[in-house]
Amino acid sequence: MGIENLFRFKEGKTTFVFVGGKGGVGKTSISAATAIWLAKHDRKTLIVSTDPAHSLSDSFETYIGPDPKLIMSNLYAVEIDPEVAMARQQEELKNKKSVVDPQQAMGLDLLEDQLDLASSAPGADEAAAFEIFLQVMTTNEYDIVVFDTAPTGHTLRFLSFPDLMESWVGKMLKVKSKLSTVKSTFKSLIPFSDDDDDNEQLELEETKRKIEEARKVMSDPEQTTFKMVVIPEEMSIYESERGIESLKKYNMNVDSVIINQVMPDIDDCDFCQSRYKIQQKHIGLINQKFHDQTILQIPLFKEEIKGMNKLEELGQVLYENKSVNQVEKDAILL
């Protein structure tokens, strides 16, 4: 079965694809190429960068930013920026402080201090990424959402957020009963709550329900999958192996392993031959360790993969079984 056959779509449901792996293996290029390929196949697609380094704008060669931006027909992109998210929440608090009485303002000062701490705390970017995930999961606005993830450890922290968010909701329920004077403020801080519903208890329970639903979606192989990108080097292989084992703990379905930057077999280059033989040895190890997944090799391109044209070529190699030479020839003919 080819990797292009691994995408599954449920009527009225968004499909989620996470692309992950060690830093520097080409996750962003593969994520972007995947998103373009899906958009060209009439799927309304959103690509989300959860990597604080944000190389998605560089890959597309256009500024993307913290709000969904139309890149091409059927394709939207967003780079999650936790600083922007926190700044927006703090601005909302300042606006509220200007219209409340002094006792409520004291509570708002406390919350503003907590937001300042949260913005610099480890995991703020994962929290912002999970908020986007909850948002797109509950709206079903897109046919498919592709997550260009940060290096493996960062991604695993992101996947732990359903448990952390559920714990947070529990604490909010307790705090709400003690700080009744700022209940309207707490209401506005509950993600995706209904402003027209005065029953905060029900809103918190609804948030908890959505978190539980997120956990179900993330562990449903018919709706959410993980594609691990690896290069034929030992450090990448072993980190990917550990990553896949950790993903199993979250019941995440890793359906494919993409071997990127594979050297061609060049006879008249001693250095190239040496690198080729080392890589082939490591590819054998990959085939052995990840035999349960669909494995695909992507050859090393002559040029850097960036810009719409090159990303589209990569998508054709990845999902249409074309060779690099063929897609480059087709591009010249066009």
Secondary structure by P-SEA (a helix, b strand, c coil): ccccccccccccbbbbbbbbccccccaaaaaaaaaaaaaaaccbbbbbbcccccccccccccccccccccccccbbbbbbbaaaaaaaaaaaaaaaaacccaaaaaaaaaaaaaaaaaaaccaaaaaaaaaaaaaaaaaccccbbbbbcccaaaaaaaaaaaaaaaaaaaaaaaaaaacccaaaaaaaaccccccccccaaaaaaaaaaaaaaaaaaaaccccbbbbbbbcccaaaaaaaaaaaaaaaaacccccccccccccccccccaaaaaaaaaaaaaaaaaaaaccccbbbbbcccccccccaaaaaaaaaaacccccaaaaaaaaaac
